[in-house]
Amino acid sequence: MILIANQHARHPWGGRVKSFLSESVIRRNRALKELLALVRAVIDDGVVTSDEAVSFHRWLEANPDMTGVPPVNVLVAPLRRIFADQVVTESERSELLHLLSSLAGEDNPNGPEWGRLHREGE
């Protein structure tokens, strides 16, 4: 027996599924915009301070549902490694600056679209 879905059939939960999905997308978009603003603020002066590195770590802790979302997923392992010993060294700050610059498209003008989109949308 083949069942054909009725596109006009109502879902048992009504509009709640659509509302939840919409809210989830909106929340992720806001979180990404917040992260992009943080990235831009940090790399604009070409230096990552220990406090700025801590800001990224706190952002990840505050947004655990974002760890699998590109480009956030690229930051997760390096930040966990950097904060594993609770000390952020100069070489780790330099590594983080390079990673953030790369993600923001600073190293490659034809690089990631998300960095350019944030800059254009400001």
Summary of the structure (lengths in Angstrom):
residues: 122
radius of gyration: 19.0
end to end distance: 54.2
largest distance: 65.8
contacts: 287
relative contact order: 0.12
helix: 64%
strand: 0%
